[in-house]
Amino acid sequence: MSKWLLADNLVRLADDRAKPASEGNRRFHERRCGEGRKRINMKTRIIGTGSCLPETVVTNDDLSKLMDTSDEWISSRTGIRERHLVKEETTASMSVEAAKRAMENAGVTAEDLDLIILGTVSPDFVTPACACEVQAAIGAHRAVAFDINAACSGFMFALNIANAYIQAGIYKTALILGAETLSKIVDWEDRSTCVLFGDGAGAAVVCADENCGMLAFDQGSDGTKGEVLACPGRANNNPLVKTYQKMPYVHMDGQEVYKFAVTTVPASLQKTIEAAGLAPDDIDYFALHQANIRIIQSVSKRLRITEDKFPVSLDHCGNISAASVPILLDEMNRKGLLKPGMKVALSGFGGGLTWASAVIEW
Ligand code: COA
């Protein structure tokens, strides 16, 4: 928590405790609805981005030497031509690199960070959280750090959590990340999934801003369809239950996931764009989760927006789950595509099932 806010809150808390309950409640209400309104009007602005991909590139042709597949099958069905896979890199090491690049791009130091939220389904440890590893590595001593699991929507959920903290006036500056080493959880004997995924990390620094930032957000979950894209954890194993467990990997019903994506994503984007008081035509760029070019083309068709407004990184990255959106955003930022005042729609979707969209003013 930032010093100004912590001090402010502690004084008020002490004040409130010294007063009768009803007056304490009134003060609490005033803080939220009166004076707090100033903070609620604050927007969450992305002020810097960074990303990190593993050094080693594996092309579709490389994969066709390892399994019964072809560049023709993979690229015509997905748009993916190559992906980066880890050798020495880890989810944490890529996250740290992406974080440093985002902080440098934002012009902030680790001391400025109040909060670190990292979306991942492939951390290096069950505990500590990868976000805590990042905190330690960059020296963000003041920051609260934790991971979230919302699969391919992980970065977008992290963005929304940071937004909620910022709007509530609790924190001012946050580092949010999506980072994955999916190559360690996909089954390299299952050609229908392993060719789709890659490794990497993306990060953004967000801060409270009076003028521009997030205009609207939508997110949702449907746990009843969880099995269509799943990766089991460890099975029960204790003195009461002895389990022999084969290493669990990702399994996916590709066609169900495809149907979910091409219906939910345009609906969520439409809802978010309307909530921002805009029409799809007003959006300068759509930065979507990079799962499959055909999903992106379908969303563009349904929203009646030309494909040139949908930048793509999946051709050289594959699907990197929570890292896809921030890596794409970083590529757009570093290419100079994003100009102040531009409206950008972001959307993530995937395992859970989960989805999330946001409209931001750059
Ligand atoms: N190379 C060659 N052939 C392959 C293959 C590969 N890598 N993977 C599967 N095939 C074969 C199948 O065995 C099947 O052969 P058969 O007809 O002899 O049984 C055939 O290709 C068609 O398989 P199918 O699964 O029906 O293909 P599809 O047209 O549905 O495309 C996906 C598969 C995965 C590309 C597609 O379903 C998809 O993009 N789904 C969305 C997945 C996604 O984006 N997930 C992440 C969301 S976050």
Residues whose N, C-alpha, C, O or C-beta is under 5 A from the ligand:
A	BS01	COA	D68 T69 S70 W73 R77 C152 R191 S192 V195 G254 Q255 V257 Y258 A291 N292 F349 G350
